[in-house]
């Protein structure tokens, strides 16, 4: 039976998704293309025309990220016109889903070599842009959803508040978790852990000057618990108090993921093809799954997704040597820890999205790249990554270091 192995994984440094951020002048196709090109070039002897497909994850598929944007990124990366590409939307899990689809295609024999990738330029395509039509927010749910959920679905930040209340998480716990994320990410950069995973992109500005982002732009090594505690709640609104009662409003910009730009890509093939070509298979994609959960709590799907992927893999939580759990909000990961019993010392050891950033469509591929690096550095065998997603779905993936 065929398997699916990762032979290369690379990402850009993650930029601030605001005016003045490192990639504010970079078209998302160019950002995406850089990750794809870098991944393909790092596989010795791989000719671009040998790639059977490029599967890219993008959340905001509107404006500059519309029209099957992955196809244009593949062409911009130098892949020949004969190489197809497609763009998937599993919300924040889009590029993790792209990796799952790549593995499934390779195992099924549809592909021999495939690139799984993702991008998000939140500078160019702000979150929620695809629901705005002529400046008016569209009803993306429809009347049946309104009947099923009569109170209506809610913003993710309010879901994060509901999670904090349900699991009894204090503001201090959320801020302490955020502080640790920044400290771990800063330490990982200082110790060179990210150096081999990252392909910096040179940016030529309108005035002709050239800059290059060398590190993730939203990691704040100097932040303190006192500074985090001074931030105001980001989602406090009387209408949610009227509906849900007192939420104590603990979720802030400091204990949430920031707004970011970035891209990542992985090259997937079979272990047999890798051996024939002299490529080092770095990890086997062991088990993948996706599940649904309550779309009001929305971000808790990572809990059943983790249980499901472990059951499918025939593994226990204790068998996993490293975890990457996307830090959309501190409360999400803390609730996951409480429910799964995972060892916190094995979770997001090089920092997470609160610090590194969360360029939506790229984050699944970024997590996979980071997880692979942690396993190779520590000698661990199994790694598990999971991603909460808008609408109450979640992906979970187990990789096995080879």
DRENLUM-314896 format. One line per field, with one value per residue (C-alpha): x, y, z; residue number from 0. Coordinates in steps of 0.05 Angstrom, whole numbers, plus 5000, padded with zeros to 4 digits. Layout:
px c(X	...)
py c(Y	...)
pz c(Z	...)
nr c(NUM	...)
% end
This chain:
px c(5000	5025	5039	5047	5111	5134	5201	5203	5168	5180	5146	5157	5169	5100	5088	5042	4978	4971	4993	5068	5075	5132	5088	5038	5061	5066	5010	4985	5000	5073	5075	5044	5089	5151	5132	5115	5179	5222	5192	5202	5273	5294	5278	5341	5330	5255	5235	5177	5139	5139	5091	5023	4981	4985	4931	4929	4890	4861	4806	4791	4777	4758	4793	4867	4858	4801	4795	4831	4889	4933	4935	4967	5014	5038	5051	5085	5128	5156	5116	5098	5029	5018	5017	4946	4926	4865	4845	4808	4770	4765	4769	4829	4845	4849	4922	4918	4861	4904	4957	4904	4879	4951	4964	4899	4915	4984	4960	4905	4954	4925	4989	5063	5087	5041	5051	5005	5007	4970	4971	4935	4948	4904	4935	4903	4842	4818	4782	4709	4720	4686	4620	4619	4582	4583	4599	4540	4551	4517	4475	4520	4476	4407	4338	4347	4408	4369	4316	4366	4404	4350	4397	4443	4516	4567	4637	4696	4719	4652	4660	4728	4694	4642	4698	4735	4672	4654	4723	4731	4792	4814	4842	4909	4910	4896	4950	5001	4990	5000	5064	5092	5076	5118	5175	5177	5175	5229	5273	5262	5286	5345	5367	5362	5306	5267	5326	5320	5244	5240	5251	5255	5225	5258	5208	5220	5182	5152	5213	5260	5286	5291	5276	5274	5237	5282	5238	5164	5142	5091	5134	5144	5203	5196	5123	5104	5045	5033	5030	4982	4938	4932	4897	4823	4775	4767	4696	4655	4586	4520	4482	4523	4513	4438	4441	4493	4495	4559	4620	4670	4703	4773	4793	4840	4885	4942	4914	4888	4924	4941	4926	4980	5007	5046	5052	5077	5085	5101	5121	5088	5104	5110	5167	5180	5187	5230	5277	5281	5297	5345	5299	5298	5228	5223	5156	5098	5028	5002	4929	4883	4813	4763	4702	4645	4623	4576	4581	4564	4622	4654	4727	4719	4721	4794	4774	4732	4780	4838	4800	4779	4848	4879	4826	4837	4912	4908	4947	4937	4951	5012	5041	5046	5114	5096	5031	5016	4948	4931	4928	4870	4856	4890	4824	4819	4884	4873	4805	4836	4890	4837	4796	4852	4901	4959	5025	5031	5106	5096	5047	5070	5140	5166	5109	5043	4997	4988	5061	5081	5016	4957	4956	4891	4899	4973	4968	4956	5018	5057	5038	5060	5127	5137	5115	5163	5220	5204	5202	5268	5302	5277	5278	5204	5165	5093	5067	4995	4968	4898	4862	4797	4756	4698	4631	4650	4696	4766	4822	4871	4932	4984	5053	5107	5179	5222)
py c(5000	5070	5119	5195	5227	5299	5312	5387	5441	5516	5580	5654	5695	5719	5793	5842	5848	5922	5984	5986	5911	5878	5849	5907	5920	5847	5817	5753	5714	5734	5715	5647	5636	5648	5591	5543	5560	5553	5485	5457	5484	5452	5381	5359	5343	5356	5388	5436	5399	5336	5366	5334	5386	5445	5447	5515	5537	5608	5636	5704	5681	5750	5808	5793	5723	5703	5665	5602	5643	5581	5570	5638	5628	5563	5597	5656	5605	5581	5517	5503	5513	5438	5436	5447	5478	5486	5528	5500	5534	5499	5567	5571	5498	5509	5491	5435	5408	5419	5374	5321	5323	5318	5257	5224	5236	5207	5146	5135	5138	5201	5239	5221	5290	5345	5411	5429	5503	5563	5638	5696	5769	5802	5868	5862	5820	5835	5779	5776	5810	5754	5767	5840	5858	5931	5951	5911	5848	5790	5738	5677	5631	5633	5622	5548	5564	5621	5571	5519	5572	5624	5668	5671	5652	5697	5726	5681	5728	5719	5644	5650	5687	5631	5580	5619	5620	5547	5523	5573	5607	5672	5733	5720	5649	5675	5728	5680	5632	5689	5711	5640	5638	5701	5676	5608	5639	5689	5634	5591	5647	5664	5591	5584	5533	5567	5582	5520	5525	5597	5627	5703	5743	5806	5862	5918	5981	6035	6080	6026	6006	5933	5902	5831	5806	5758	5740	5736	5807	5799	5762	5810	5786	5844	5837	5828	5803	5874	5900	5845	5858	5931	5915	5926	5869	5866	5839	5869	5887	5894	5853	5791	5803	5807	5739	5701	5737	5761	5739	5780	5799	5770	5763	5818	5832	5807	5738	5728	5716	5780	5799	5773	5760	5696	5633	5562	5500	5426	5375	5307	5241	5167	5136	5091	5149	5187	5127	5122	5196	5201	5247	5242	5227	5269	5247	5202	5232	5179	5197	5255	5272	5329	5337	5384	5414	5466	5527	5575	5552	5544	5536	5473	5425	5411	5370	5317	5322	5303	5244	5221	5224	5187	5132	5125	5122	5071	5118	5152	5224	5198	5170	5240	5273	5342	5381	5442	5470	5533	5592	5629	5651	5630	5603	5553	5518	5520	5487	5435	5421	5413	5364	5321	5318	5331	5350	5426	5419	5385	5437	5493	5489	5540	5588	5592	5638	5688	5706	5679	5701	5670	5684	5646	5604	5591	5570	5496	5489	5534	5489	5427	5459	5478	5410	5374	5418	5403	5328	5329	5371	5331	5262	5252	5201	5226	5296	5319	5385	5410	5473	5505	5534	5582	5547	5495	5448	5425	5387	5341	5308	5261	5257	5205	5227	5181)
pz c(5000	4983	5038	5040	5065	5073	5040	5048	5089	5088	5108	5104	5166	5187	5178	5212	5173	5179	5142	5152	5159	5122	5067	5062	4991	4970	4928	4960	4896	4903	4976	4962	4902	4944	4992	4935	4897	4959	4977	4907	4900	4965	4939	4903	4830	4832	4766	4772	4717	4759	4809	4796	4831	4879	4932	4968	5028	5028	5072	5041	4970	4946	4912	4904	4933	4887	4821	4844	4869	4880	4804	4794	4853	4822	4755	4790	4827	4760	4754	4681	4654	4653	4730	4756	4822	4864	4924	4984	5041	5108	5141	5188	5173	5098	5088	5138	5096	5034	5066	5081	5010	4984	5028	5006	4933	4939	4977	4926	4869	4838	4851	4856	4878	4904	4938	4996	5013	5039	5042	5073	5063	5116	5096	5027	5044	5115	5153	5134	5066	5028	5064	5044	4981	4960	5032	5060	5100	5065	5100	5092	5135	5104	5135	5154	5197	5229	5248	5275	5315	5332	5371	5311	5304	5336	5326	5343	5398	5434	5426	5459	5517	5523	5525	5580	5622	5611	5630	5687	5657	5689	5654	5687	5659	5589	5594	5624	5567	5517	5552	5548	5473	5462	5506	5471	5401	5418	5447	5385	5341	5386	5387	5312	5313	5257	5212	5168	5164	5139	5070	5077	5020	4992	4983	4933	4954	4911	4923	4899	4968	4986	5053	5079	5140	5177	5237	5252	5260	5316	5366	5425	5468	5515	5532	5605	5644	5668	5596	5576	5637	5616	5550	5545	5526	5451	5444	5500	5475	5513	5461	5479	5553	5540	5506	5546	5613	5646	5608	5649	5583	5587	5514	5490	5431	5475	5489	5418	5352	5315	5242	5196	5127	5109	5068	5075	5032	5038	4985	4992	4957	4973	5012	4952	4904	4954	4958	4883	4877	4935	4974	5050	5075	5137	5164	5146	5146	5193	5204	5185	5205	5207	5251	5266	5332	5361	5315	5372	5415	5347	5369	5412	5353	5366	5427	5391	5330	5375	5405	5335	5304	5362	5359	5284	5293	5350	5394	5462	5482	5519	5454	5423	5432	5407	5395	5353	5374	5338	5386	5355	5427	5492	5519	5462	5477	5552	5545	5499	5551	5606	5564	5534	5592	5545	5576	5570	5563	5496	5468	5423	5450	5400	5412	5376	5337	5394	5382	5314	5282	5246	5171	5164	5101	5114	5187	5177	5134	5182	5240	5202	5186	5259	5284	5237	5262	5335	5323	5286	5339	5398	5368	5379	5338	5335	5328	5328	5302	5307	5284	5305	5249	5237	5234	5286	5248	5264	5230	5266	5236	5263	5231	5246	5241	5198)
nr c(0	1	2	3	4	5	6	7	8	9	10	11	12	13	14	15	16	17	18	19	20	21	22	23	24	25	26	27	28	29	30	31	32	33	34	35	36	37	38	39	40	41	42	43	44	45	46	47	48	49	50	51	52	53	54	55	56	57	58	59	60	61	62	63	64	65	66	67	68	69	70	71	72	73	74	75	76	77	78	79	80	81	82	83	84	85	86	87	88	89	90	91	92	93	94	95	96	97	98	99	100	101	102	103	104	105	106	107	108	109	110	111	112	113	114	115	116	117	118	119	120	121	122	123	124	125	126	127	128	129	130	131	132	133	134	135	136	137	138	139	140	141	142	143	144	145	146	147	148	149	150	151	152	153	154	155	156	157	158	159	160	161	162	163	164	165	166	167	168	169	170	171	172	173	174	175	176	177	178	179	180	181	182	183	184	185	186	187	188	189	190	191	192	193	194	195	196	197	198	199	200	201	202	203	204	205	206	207	208	209	210	211	212	213	214	215	216	217	218	219	220	221	222	223	224	225	226	227	228	229	230	231	232	233	234	235	236	237	238	239	240	241	242	243	244	245	246	247	248	249	250	251	252	253	254	255	256	257	258	259	260	261	262	263	264	265	266	267	268	269	270	271	272	273	274	275	276	277	278	279	280	281	282	283	284	285	286	287	288	289	290	291	292	293	294	295	296	297	298	299	300	301	302	303	304	305	306	307	308	309	310	311	312	313	314	315	316	317	318	319	320	321	322	323	324	325	326	327	328	329	330	331	332	333	334	335	336	337	338	339	340	341	342	343	344	345	346	347	348	349	350	351	352	353	354	355	356	357	358	359	360	361	362	363	364	365	366	367	368	369	370	371	372	373	374	375	376	377	378	379	380	381	382	383	384	385	386	387	388	389	390	391	392	393	394	395	396	397	398	399	400	401)
% end
